[in-house]
Amino acid sequence: MSENRPAFYQSSTWKKKRLVILRRDGYQCQDCKRYGRIRQAITVHHIQHLDEHPELAFQPDNLISLCAECHNKRHPEKGGKRW
């Protein structure tokens, strides 16, 4: 699926789902919130990676709102540091 990833994230279905999840989470980073910090979420992250679990692409319990810093931490393979 990685070669189709840009098209997936540009799809109207994803854009709508992304907004639903951001609204659900109050536009707050859910990782920061666990530690008592309030930070605006700008990204919706697939907990089970899209490449490995495309069947979970739109499942609300597989999606979480994150700030850019926390999203990078969740992706050490992209150069983000793991907690």
N, CA, C and O atoms as a CHARMM CRD file, in Angstrom:
* protein
*
  332
    1    1 MET  N      0.80900  -1.20300   0.00000 PROA 1      0.00000
    2    1 MET  CA     0.00000   0.00000   0.00000 PROA 1      0.00000
    3    1 MET  C      0.84700   1.25900   0.00000 PROA 1      0.00000
    4    1 MET  O      0.33100   2.32500  -0.33800 PROA 1      0.00000
    5    2 SER  N      2.11800   1.19200   0.36100 PROA 2      0.00000
    6    2 SER  CA     2.93600   2.39200   0.49500 PROA 2      0.00000
    7    2 SER  C      2.99200   3.21500  -0.78600 PROA 2      0.00000
    8    2 SER  O      3.08700   4.44100  -0.72300 PROA 2      0.00000
    9    3 GLU  N      2.93600   2.56700  -1.94700 PROA 3      0.00000
   10    3 GLU  CA     2.95800   3.35000  -3.18100 PROA 3      0.00000
   11    3 GLU  C      1.64100   4.09200  -3.39800 PROA 3      0.00000
   12    3 GLU  O      1.60000   5.05700  -4.16100 PROA 3      0.00000
   13    4 ASN  N      0.57200   3.66100  -2.74400 PROA 4      0.00000
   14    4 ASN  CA    -0.72700   4.32800  -2.84800 PROA 4      0.00000
   15    4 ASN  C     -0.99600   5.28000  -1.69100 PROA 4      0.00000
   16    4 ASN  O     -2.05400   5.90600  -1.63600 PROA 4      0.00000
   17    5 ARG  N     -0.05600   5.39100  -0.77700 PROA 5      0.00000
   18    5 ARG  CA    -0.26200   6.19700   0.42500 PROA 5      0.00000
   19    5 ARG  C     -0.62300   7.64900   0.11600 PROA 5      0.00000
   20    5 ARG  O     -1.59100   8.14500   0.69200 PROA 5      0.00000
   21    6 PRO  N      0.09800   8.36700  -0.76100 PROA 6      0.00000
   22    6 PRO  CA    -0.29300   9.76300  -1.02700 PROA 6      0.00000
   23    6 PRO  C     -1.73500   9.87600  -1.52300 PROA 6      0.00000
   24    6 PRO  O     -2.45500  10.78700  -1.11500 PROA 6      0.00000
   25    7 ALA  N     -2.15600   8.98300  -2.38100 PROA 7      0.00000
   26    7 ALA  CA    -3.53700   9.02800  -2.88600 PROA 7      0.00000
   27    7 ALA  C     -4.52600   8.76700  -1.75300 PROA 7      0.00000
   28    7 ALA  O     -5.57700   9.40500  -1.69600 PROA 7      0.00000
   29    8 PHE  N     -4.20900   7.84300  -0.85500 PROA 8      0.00000
   30    8 PHE  CA    -5.08500   7.55000   0.27700 PROA 8      0.00000
   31    8 PHE  C     -5.31100   8.80400   1.10800 PROA 8      0.00000
   32    8 PHE  O     -6.45200   9.14300   1.42300 PROA 8      0.00000
   33    9 TYR  N     -4.22900   9.49700   1.46800 PROA 9      0.00000
   34    9 TYR  CA    -4.33800  10.66100   2.34000 PROA 9      0.00000
   35    9 TYR  C     -4.94700  11.87700   1.65200 PROA 9      0.00000
   36    9 TYR  O     -5.31800  12.84100   2.32000 PROA 9      0.00000
   37   10 GLN  N     -5.05400  11.84400   0.33700 PROA 10     0.00000
   38   10 GLN  CA    -5.71200  12.92300  -0.40200 PROA 10     0.00000
   39   10 GLN  C     -7.17800  12.61100  -0.69400 PROA 10     0.00000
   40   10 GLN  O     -7.90400  13.46400  -1.20300 PROA 10     0.00000
   41   11 SER  N     -7.61200  11.40500  -0.37800 PROA 11     0.00000
   42   11 SER  CA    -8.98300  11.00600  -0.69800 PROA 11     0.00000
   43   11 SER  C     -9.99300  11.75600   0.17400 PROA 11     0.00000
   44   11 SER  O     -9.69600  12.10000   1.31800 PROA 11     0.00000
   45   12 SER  N    -11.16900  12.00300  -0.36300 PROA 12     0.00000
   46   12 SER  CA   -12.21400  12.69200   0.39800 PROA 12     0.00000
   47   12 SER  C    -12.66900  11.84600   1.57900 PROA 12     0.00000
   48   12 SER  O    -13.03800  12.38900   2.62000 PROA 12     0.00000
   49   13 THR  N    -12.64800  10.52300   1.43400 PROA 13     0.00000
   50   13 THR  CA   -13.04200   9.64000   2.53100 PROA 13     0.00000
   51   13 THR  C    -12.10600   9.81900   3.72000 PROA 13     0.00000
   52   13 THR  O    -12.56100   9.93700   4.85800 PROA 13     0.00000
   53   14 TRP  N    -10.78500   9.83900   3.45900 PROA 14     0.00000
   54   14 TRP  CA    -9.82300  10.03700   4.54400 PROA 14     0.00000
   55   14 TRP  C     -9.95900  11.42200   5.15600 PROA 14     0.00000
   56   14 TRP  O     -9.94200  11.56200   6.37900 PROA 14     0.00000
   57   15 LYS  N    -10.09400  12.43800   4.33000 PROA 15     0.00000
   58   15 LYS  CA   -10.19200  13.80700   4.84700 PROA 15     0.00000
   59   15 LYS  C    -11.39700  13.95400   5.78000 PROA 15     0.00000
   60   15 LYS  O    -11.31400  14.62500   6.80900 PROA 15     0.00000
   61   16 LYS  N    -12.51200  13.32600   5.41500 PROA 16     0.00000
   62   16 LYS  CA   -13.70400  13.36800   6.27300 PROA 16     0.00000
   63   16 LYS  C    -13.45400  12.60900   7.57100 PROA 16     0.00000
   64   16 LYS  O    -13.79700  13.09800   8.64700 PROA 16     0.00000
   65   17 LYS  N    -12.86500  11.42600   7.48400 PROA 17     0.00000
   66   17 LYS  CA   -12.59400  10.62200   8.67400 PROA 17     0.00000
   67   17 LYS  C    -11.61800  11.33900   9.59100 PROA 17     0.00000
   68   17 LYS  O    -11.78300  11.31500  10.81100 PROA 17     0.00000
   69   18 ARG  N    -10.60800  11.97400   9.02200 PROA 18     0.00000
   70   18 ARG  CA    -9.61900  12.72300   9.79800 PROA 18     0.00000
   71   18 ARG  C    -10.30000  13.79700  10.63500 PROA 18     0.00000
   72   18 ARG  O     -9.99700  13.95100  11.81800 PROA 18     0.00000
   73   19 LEU  N    -11.21700  14.53800  10.02500 PROA 19     0.00000
   74   19 LEU  CA   -11.93700  15.57900  10.76300 PROA 19     0.00000
   75   19 LEU  C    -12.81400  14.99700  11.86600 PROA 19     0.00000
   76   19 LEU  O    -12.90800  15.57000  12.95100 PROA 19     0.00000
   77   20 VAL  N    -13.44600  13.87700  11.59900 PROA 20     0.00000
   78   20 VAL  CA   -14.26900  13.21500  12.61700 PROA 20     0.00000
   79   20 VAL  C    -13.41100  12.84700  13.83300 PROA 20     0.00000
   80   20 VAL  O    -13.82200  13.05800  14.97300 PROA 20     0.00000
   81   21 ILE  N    -12.22500  12.30000  13.58400 PROA 21     0.00000
   82   21 ILE  CA   -11.35400  11.86800  14.68200 PROA 21     0.00000
   83   21 ILE  C    -10.79300  13.08400  15.43100 PROA 21     0.00000
   84   21 ILE  O    -10.74100  13.07300  16.66100 PROA 21     0.00000
   85   22 LEU  N    -10.38000  14.11400  14.72000 PROA 22     0.00000
   86   22 LEU  CA    -9.89500  15.32800  15.38600 PROA 22     0.00000
   87   22 LEU  C    -10.98600  15.92200  16.26900 PROA 22     0.00000
   88   22 LEU  O    -10.71800  16.32400  17.40100 PROA 22     0.00000
   89   23 ARG  N    -12.21700  15.97800  15.75700 PROA 23     0.00000
   90   23 ARG  CA   -13.34200  16.48500  16.56300 PROA 23     0.00000
   91   23 ARG  C    -13.58400  15.59200  17.77800 PROA 23     0.00000
   92   23 ARG  O    -13.77900  16.08200  18.89000 PROA 23     0.00000
   93   24 ARG  N    -13.57000  14.28000  17.55400 PROA 24     0.00000
   94   24 ARG  CA   -13.78300  13.32400  18.65700 PROA 24     0.00000
   95   24 ARG  C    -12.79600  13.57700  19.79500 PROA 24     0.00000
   96   24 ARG  O    -13.15900  13.52200  20.97000 PROA 24     0.00000
   97   25 ASP  N    -11.54300  13.85400  19.43100 PROA 25     0.00000
   98   25 ASP  CA   -10.48100  14.04100  20.41200 PROA 25     0.00000
   99   25 ASP  C    -10.32400  15.50000  20.84600 PROA 25     0.00000
  100   25 ASP  O     -9.35500  15.84800  21.52100 PROA 25     0.00000
  101   26 GLY  N    -11.26400  16.33900  20.46300 PROA 26     0.00000
  102   26 GLY  CA   -11.23300  17.74000  20.87500 PROA 26     0.00000
  103   26 GLY  C    -10.05600  18.51500  20.31700 PROA 26     0.00000
  104   26 GLY  O     -9.62200  19.50300  20.90900 PROA 26     0.00000
  105   27 TYR  N     -9.53800  18.07400  19.18500 PROA 27     0.00000
  106   27 TYR  CA    -8.37500  18.70100  18.54100 PROA 27     0.00000
  107   27 TYR  C     -7.17800  18.76000  19.49000 PROA 27     0.00000
  108   27 TYR  O     -6.34300  19.65800  19.38500 PROA 27     0.00000
  109   28 GLN  N     -7.09700  17.79900  20.41900 PROA 28     0.00000
  110   28 GLN  CA    -5.99200  17.74800  21.37600 PROA 28     0.00000
  111   28 GLN  C     -5.17400  16.48300  21.15800 PROA 28     0.00000
  112   28 GLN  O     -5.71100  15.41300  20.87300 PROA 28     0.00000
  113   29 CYS  N     -3.86700  16.63200  21.29800 PROA 29     0.00000
  114   29 CYS  CA    -2.96300  15.49200  21.18700 PROA 29     0.00000
  115   29 CYS  C     -3.25300  14.53400  22.33900 PROA 29     0.00000
  116   29 CYS  O     -3.17200  14.91000  23.50800 PROA 29     0.00000
  117   30 GLN  N     -3.58400  13.31400  21.99900 PROA 30     0.00000
  118   30 GLN  CA    -3.95200  12.33600  23.01100 PROA 30     0.00000
  119   30 GLN  C     -2.74300  11.80500  23.79200 PROA 30     0.00000
  120   30 GLN  O     -2.89200  11.39800  24.94400 PROA 30     0.00000
  121   31 ASP  N     -1.56700  11.80400  23.19300 PROA 31     0.00000
  122   31 ASP  CA    -0.36800  11.40500  23.93700 PROA 31     0.00000
  123   31 ASP  C     -0.00100  12.47600  24.95700 PROA 31     0.00000
  124   31 ASP  O      0.27500  12.15800  26.11400 PROA 31     0.00000
  125   32 CYS  N      0.00500  13.72800  24.54600 PROA 32     0.00000
  126   32 CYS  CA     0.30900  14.81900  25.47800 PROA 32     0.00000
  127   32 CYS  C     -0.71500  14.84400  26.61300 PROA 32     0.00000
  128   32 CYS  O     -0.35900  15.04000  27.77500 PROA 32     0.00000
  129   33 LYS  N     -1.96200  14.64800  26.27500 PROA 33     0.00000
  130   33 LYS  CA    -3.04800  14.69100  27.25600 PROA 33     0.00000
  131   33 LYS  C     -2.82400  13.66000  28.36900 PROA 33     0.00000
  132   33 LYS  O     -3.13700  13.92000  29.53100 PROA 33     0.00000
  133   34 ARG  N     -2.28400  12.49500  28.01200 PROA 34     0.00000
  134   34 ARG  CA    -1.99900  11.45700  29.01800 PROA 34     0.00000
  135   34 ARG  C     -1.01700  11.94500  30.07200 PROA 34     0.00000
  136   34 ARG  O     -1.00600  11.43900  31.19400 PROA 34     0.00000
  137   35 TYR  N     -0.19700  12.92000  29.71800 PROA 35     0.00000
  138   35 TYR  CA     0.80900  13.45000  30.63600 PROA 35     0.00000
  139   35 TYR  C      0.43400  14.83200  31.17400 PROA 35     0.00000
  140   35 TYR  O      1.28200  15.54600  31.71000 PROA 35     0.00000
  141   36 GLY  N     -0.83000  15.20000  31.02800 PROA 36     0.00000
  142   36 GLY  CA    -1.31500  16.45600  31.58400 PROA 36     0.00000
  143   36 GLY  C     -0.96400  17.69500  30.78000 PROA 36     0.00000
  144   36 GLY  O     -1.12200  18.81900  31.25500 PROA 36     0.00000
  145   37 ARG  N     -0.49100  17.48400  29.56700 PROA 37     0.00000
  146   37 ARG  CA    -0.16000  18.62600  28.70000 PROA 37     0.00000
  147   37 ARG  C     -1.29100  18.82000  27.69000 PROA 37     0.00000
  148   37 ARG  O     -1.91500  17.86000  27.23900 PROA 37     0.00000
  149   38 ILE  N     -1.53500  20.06600  27.35300 PROA 38     0.00000
  150   38 ILE  CA    -2.53200  20.38500  26.33700 PROA 38     0.00000
  151   38 ILE  C     -1.78700  20.90300  25.11300 PROA 38     0.00000
  152   38 ILE  O     -1.10300  21.92600  25.16500 PROA 38     0.00000
  153   39 ARG  N     -1.93400  20.18200  24.02500 PROA 39     0.00000
  154   39 ARG  CA    -1.26800  20.58200  22.78100 PROA 39     0.00000
  155   39 ARG  C     -2.21400  20.27400  21.62900 PROA 39     0.00000
  156   39 ARG  O     -2.87900  19.23900  21.61400 PROA 39     0.00000
  157   40 GLN  N     -2.26500  21.18100  20.67200 PROA 40     0.00000
  158   40 GLN  CA    -3.15700  21.01000  19.52900 PROA 40     0.00000
  159   40 GLN  C     -2.71300  19.83400  18.66700 PROA 40     0.00000
  160   40 GLN  O     -1.53800  19.69600  18.32600 PROA 40     0.00000
  161   41 ALA  N     -3.68200  18.99600  18.32600 PROA 41     0.00000
  162   41 ALA  CA    -3.43300  17.88100  17.41300 PROA 41     0.00000
  163   41 ALA  C     -3.63500  18.35300  15.98400 PROA 41     0.00000
  164   41 ALA  O     -4.59300  19.06200  15.67800 PROA 41     0.00000
  165   42 ILE  N     -2.72500  17.95300  15.12100 PROA 42     0.00000
  166   42 ILE  CA    -2.84400  18.30400  13.70200 PROA 42     0.00000
  167   42 ILE  C     -2.83500  17.06700  12.80900 PROA 42     0.00000
  168   42 ILE  O     -3.11000  17.14700  11.61200 PROA 42     0.00000
  169   43 THR  N     -2.51500  15.91800  13.41500 PROA 43     0.00000
  170   43 THR  CA    -2.36700  14.68100  12.65600 PROA 43     0.00000
  171   43 THR  C     -3.26300  13.60700  13.23600 PROA 43     0.00000
  172   43 THR  O     -3.45100  13.53100  14.45000 PROA 43     0.00000
  173   44 VAL  N     -3.81500  12.77800  12.36600 PROA 44     0.00000
  174   44 VAL  CA    -4.51800  11.57900  12.81400 PROA 44     0.00000
  175   44 VAL  C     -3.63700  10.39800  12.43900 PROA 44     0.00000
  176   44 VAL  O     -3.30800  10.18800  11.27100 PROA 44     0.00000
  177   45 HSD  N     -3.26700   9.63800  13.45200 PROA 45     0.00000
  178   45 HSD  CA    -2.30300   8.54200  13.33100 PROA 45     0.00000
  179   45 HSD  C     -3.01300   7.19700  13.33200 PROA 45     0.00000
  180   45 HSD  O     -3.95200   6.97800  14.09700 PROA 45     0.00000
  181   46 HSD  N     -2.55500   6.30100  12.47100 PROA 46     0.00000
  182   46 HSD  CA    -3.02100   4.91600  12.48600 PROA 46     0.00000
  183   46 HSD  C     -2.21100   4.15600  13.53800 PROA 46     0.00000
  184   46 HSD  O     -0.99600   4.01800  13.39600 PROA 46     0.00000
  185   47 ILE  N     -2.85800   3.66900  14.57500 PROA 47     0.00000
  186   47 ILE  CA    -2.18300   2.92700  15.63400 PROA 47     0.00000
  187   47 ILE  C     -1.58000   1.65200  15.05300 PROA 47     0.00000
  188   47 ILE  O     -0.39300   1.38300  15.23400 PROA 47     0.00000
  189   48 GLN  N     -2.39000   0.87600  14.36400 PROA 48     0.00000
  190   48 GLN  CA    -1.89200  -0.25200  13.58200 PROA 48     0.00000
  191   48 GLN  C     -1.60600   0.31300  12.19100 PROA 48     0.00000
  192   48 GLN  O     -2.51900   0.77400  11.50800 PROA 48     0.00000
  193   49 HSD  N     -0.36000   0.27700  11.78000 PROA 49     0.00000
  194   49 HSD  CA     0.07700   0.97000  10.56800 PROA 49     0.00000
  195   49 HSD  C     -0.73900   0.59900   9.33200 PROA 49     0.00000
  196   49 HSD  O     -1.10500  -0.55800   9.12400 PROA 49     0.00000
  197   50 LEU  N     -1.00400   1.60100   8.53600 PROA 50     0.00000
  198   50 LEU  CA    -1.80100   1.46600   7.32300 PROA 50     0.00000
  199   50 LEU  C     -1.21600   0.42300   6.36700 PROA 50     0.00000
  200   50 LEU  O     -1.95800  -0.37000   5.78700 PROA 50     0.00000
  201   51 ASP  N      0.09500   0.41900   6.20200 PROA 51     0.00000
  202   51 ASP  CA     0.74100  -0.54000   5.29200 PROA 51     0.00000
  203   51 ASP  C      0.50400  -1.99000   5.72200 PROA 51     0.00000
  204   51 ASP  O      0.33300  -2.87800   4.88700 PROA 51     0.00000
  205   52 GLU  N      0.49600  -2.20800   7.01400 PROA 52     0.00000
  206   52 GLU  CA     0.36600  -3.56600   7.54500 PROA 52     0.00000
  207   52 GLU  C     -1.08200  -3.99200   7.76900 PROA 52     0.00000
  208   52 GLU  O     -1.39700  -5.18100   7.73300 PROA 52     0.00000
  209   53 HSD  N     -1.95500  -3.02400   7.99700 PROA 53     0.00000
  210   53 HSD  CA    -3.36100  -3.32900   8.31000 PROA 53     0.00000
  211   53 HSD  C     -4.31100  -2.40300   7.54700 PROA 53     0.00000
  212   53 HSD  O     -5.01000  -1.60000   8.16500 PROA 53     0.00000
  213   54 PRO  N     -4.34800  -2.50000   6.23800 PROA 54     0.00000
  214   54 PRO  CA    -5.22600  -1.60900   5.46700 PROA 54     0.00000
  215   54 PRO  C     -6.70600  -1.79300   5.80600 PROA 54     0.00000
  216   54 PRO  O     -7.50800  -0.88400   5.59200 PROA 54     0.00000
  217   55 GLU  N     -7.06800  -2.96000   6.33200 PROA 55     0.00000
  218   55 GLU  CA    -8.46600  -3.20500   6.70400 PROA 55     0.00000
  219   55 GLU  C     -8.90200  -2.33600   7.89000 PROA 55     0.00000
  220   55 GLU  O    -10.09800  -2.19600   8.14400 PROA 55     0.00000
  221   56 LEU  N     -7.94800  -1.75800   8.60900 PROA 56     0.00000
  222   56 LEU  CA    -8.25300  -0.90100   9.76100 PROA 56     0.00000
  223   56 LEU  C     -8.14200   0.58800   9.42900 PROA 56     0.00000
  224   56 LEU  O     -8.17900   1.42800  10.32800 PROA 56     0.00000
  225   57 ALA  N     -8.01000   0.90800   8.17100 PROA 57     0.00000
  226   57 ALA  CA    -7.72700   2.27700   7.73800 PROA 57     0.00000
  227   57 ALA  C     -8.71000   3.31100   8.26200 PROA 57     0.00000
  228   57 ALA  O     -8.31500   4.44000   8.55600 PROA 57     0.00000
  229   58 PHE  N     -9.97900   2.95000   8.38500 PROA 58     0.00000
  230   58 PHE  CA   -11.00300   3.91500   8.79200 PROA 58     0.00000
  231   58 PHE  C    -11.66400   3.55800  10.12100 PROA 58     0.00000
  232   58 PHE  O    -12.67900   4.15300  10.48400 PROA 58     0.00000
  233   59 GLN  N    -11.10400   2.60200  10.84400 PROA 59     0.00000
  234   59 GLN  CA   -11.68600   2.18100  12.11900 PROA 59     0.00000
  235   59 GLN  C    -11.35700   3.20100  13.20800 PROA 59     0.00000
  236   59 GLN  O    -10.18000   3.43300  13.48600 PROA 59     0.00000
  237   60 PRO  N    -12.35400   3.80800  13.82500 PROA 60     0.00000
  238   60 PRO  CA   -12.10400   4.84100  14.83300 PROA 60     0.00000
  239   60 PRO  C    -11.19400   4.39200  15.98000 PROA 60     0.00000
  240   60 PRO  O    -10.40200   5.19000  16.48100 PROA 60     0.00000
  241   61 ASP  N    -11.29400   3.13300  16.40000 PROA 61     0.00000
  242   61 ASP  CA   -10.45300   2.68700  17.50800 PROA 61     0.00000
  243   61 ASP  C     -9.00600   2.42700  17.08800 PROA 61     0.00000
  244   61 ASP  O     -8.16600   2.09600  17.92600 PROA 61     0.00000
  245   62 ASN  N     -8.71500   2.57500  15.80300 PROA 62     0.00000
  246   62 ASN  CA    -7.34600   2.46800  15.30900 PROA 62     0.00000
  247   62 ASN  C     -6.75800   3.83500  14.95600 PROA 62     0.00000
  248   62 ASN  O     -5.65500   3.91600  14.41600 PROA 62     0.00000
  249   63 LEU  N     -7.48300   4.89600  15.25600 PROA 63     0.00000
  250   63 LEU  CA    -7.05400   6.24400  14.89300 PROA 63     0.00000
  251   63 LEU  C     -6.95900   7.11400  16.14000 PROA 63     0.00000
  252   63 LEU  O     -7.80600   7.04000  17.03000 PROA 63     0.00000
  253   64 ILE  N     -5.91300   7.94200  16.19300 PROA 64     0.00000
  254   64 ILE  CA    -5.68800   8.79900  17.34900 PROA 64     0.00000
  255   64 ILE  C     -5.14700  10.15000  16.87200 PROA 64     0.00000
  256   64 ILE  O     -4.34600  10.21200  15.93900 PROA 64     0.00000
  257   65 SER  N     -5.59000  11.22100  17.51900 PROA 65     0.00000
  258   65 SER  CA    -5.13300  12.57500  17.18400 PROA 65     0.00000
  259   65 SER  C     -3.83500  12.86200  17.92700 PROA 65     0.00000
  260   65 SER  O     -3.72700  12.63200  19.13200 PROA 65     0.00000
  261   66 LEU  N     -2.84500  13.37200  17.18000 PROA 66     0.00000
  262   66 LEU  CA    -1.53300  13.65400  17.75500 PROA 66     0.00000
  263   66 LEU  C     -0.99400  14.98800  17.25600 PROA 66     0.00000
  264   66 LEU  O     -1.33900  15.44600  16.16800 PROA 66     0.00000
  265   67 CYS  N     -0.13200  15.60800  18.08000 PROA 67     0.00000
  266   67 CYS  CA     0.62900  16.76700  17.61500 PROA 67     0.00000
  267   67 CYS  C      1.77500  16.24300  16.74500 PROA 67     0.00000
  268   67 CYS  O      2.04500  15.04200  16.72300 PROA 67     0.00000
  269   68 ALA  N      2.43100  17.13400  16.04500 PROA 68     0.00000
  270   68 ALA  CA     3.51200  16.72100  15.14400 PROA 68     0.00000
  271   68 ALA  C      4.64700  16.02500  15.89800 PROA 68     0.00000
  272   68 ALA  O      5.19700  15.03300  15.41800 PROA 68     0.00000
  273   69 GLU  N      4.99800  16.54300  17.07900 PROA 69     0.00000
  274   69 GLU  CA     6.09800  15.96100  17.84500 PROA 69     0.00000
  275   69 GLU  C      5.78200  14.52700  18.27800 PROA 69     0.00000
  276   69 GLU  O      6.62000  13.63600  18.14600 PROA 69     0.00000
  277   70 CYS  N      4.58600  14.31400  18.78700 PROA 70     0.00000
  278   70 CYS  CA     4.20900  12.96000  19.22100 PROA 70     0.00000
  279   70 CYS  C      4.05500  12.01200  18.03000 PROA 70     0.00000
  280   70 CYS  O      4.36400  10.82500  18.13100 PROA 70     0.00000
  281   71 HSD  N      3.58000  12.53600  16.91500 PROA 71     0.00000
  282   71 HSD  CA     3.47000  11.68800  15.73500 PROA 71     0.00000
  283   71 HSD  C      4.85400  11.22700  15.28600 PROA 71     0.00000
  284   71 HSD  O      5.03800  10.06800  14.91600 PROA 71     0.00000
  285   72 ASN  N      5.81500  12.12800  15.32000 PROA 72     0.00000
  286   72 ASN  CA     7.18400  11.75800  14.95900 PROA 72     0.00000
  287   72 ASN  C      7.74600  10.71200  15.91600 PROA 72     0.00000
  288   72 ASN  O      8.47200   9.81500  15.48800 PROA 72     0.00000
  289   73 LYS  N      7.42400  10.81200  17.19800 PROA 73     0.00000
  290   73 LYS  CA     7.88900   9.82500  18.17400 PROA 73     0.00000
  291   73 LYS  C      7.30900   8.44800  17.88700 PROA 73     0.00000
  292   73 LYS  O      7.94700   7.43000  18.15500 PROA 73     0.00000
  293   74 ARG  N      6.11400   8.42200  17.34900 PROA 74     0.00000
  294   74 ARG  CA     5.47100   7.14200  17.03600 PROA 74     0.00000
  295   74 ARG  C      6.03900   6.51300  15.75800 PROA 74     0.00000
  296   74 ARG  O      5.73200   5.36500  15.43700 PROA 74     0.00000
  297   75 HSD  N      6.86100   7.26600  15.03800 PROA 75     0.00000
  298   75 HSD  CA     7.44800   6.76800  13.79400 PROA 75     0.00000
  299   75 HSD  C      8.96900   6.83300  13.84200 PROA 75     0.00000
  300   75 HSD  O      9.57500   7.62200  13.11800 PROA 75     0.00000
  301   76 PRO  N      9.59900   6.00900  14.69000 PROA 76     0.00000
  302   76 PRO  CA    11.06800   6.04800  14.75000 PROA 76     0.00000
  303   76 PRO  C     11.71300   5.67800  13.42400 PROA 76     0.00000
  304   76 PRO  O     12.84100   6.08400  13.14500 PROA 76     0.00000
  305   77 GLU  N     10.99700   4.90200  12.59800 PROA 77     0.00000
  306   77 GLU  CA    11.54400   4.52300  11.29100 PROA 77     0.00000
  307   77 GLU  C     11.66700   5.72200  10.35400 PROA 77     0.00000
  308   77 GLU  O     12.34800   5.64800   9.33200 PROA 77     0.00000
  309   78 LYS  N     11.00700   6.82700  10.70600 PROA 78     0.00000
  310   78 LYS  CA    11.09300   8.04800   9.90800 PROA 78     0.00000
  311   78 LYS  C     12.00100   9.07600  10.57500 PROA 78     0.00000
  312   78 LYS  O     12.01300  10.24700  10.19300 PROA 78     0.00000
  313   79 GLY  N     12.75400   8.63500  11.56600 PROA 79     0.00000
  314   79 GLY  CA    13.69800   9.54600  12.23900 PROA 79     0.00000
  315   79 GLY  C     13.17700  10.11500  13.53800 PROA 79     0.00000
  316   79 GLY  O     13.89300  10.87000  14.19600 PROA 79     0.00000
  317   80 GLY  N     11.96200   9.78600  13.93800 PROA 80     0.00000
  318   80 GLY  CA    11.43100  10.25500  15.21400 PROA 80     0.00000
  319   80 GLY  C     12.00500   9.44400  16.35100 PROA 80     0.00000
  320   80 GLY  O     12.30400   8.26100  16.18900 PROA 80     0.00000
  321   81 LYS  N     12.15900  10.07000  17.49300 PROA 81     0.00000
  322   81 LYS  CA    12.71600   9.37600  18.66800 PROA 81     0.00000
  323   81 LYS  C     11.58300   8.69300  19.42300 PROA 81     0.00000
  324   81 LYS  O     10.50300   9.25800  19.59500 PROA 81     0.00000
  325   82 ARG  N     11.84200   7.49500  19.85900 PROA 82     0.00000
  326   82 ARG  CA    10.86700   6.72700  20.64800 PROA 82     0.00000
  327   82 ARG  C     10.94100   7.16800  22.09400 PROA 82     0.00000
  328   82 ARG  O     12.02200   7.51900  22.56700 PROA 82     0.00000
  329   83 TRP  N      9.82000   7.16200  22.81800 PROA 83     0.00000
  330   83 TRP  CA     9.84900   7.55800  24.22500 PROA 83     0.00000
  331   83 TRP  C     10.53500   6.51800  25.04200 PROA 83     0.00000
  332   83 TRP  O     10.65900   6.67000  26.25700 PROA 83     0.00000
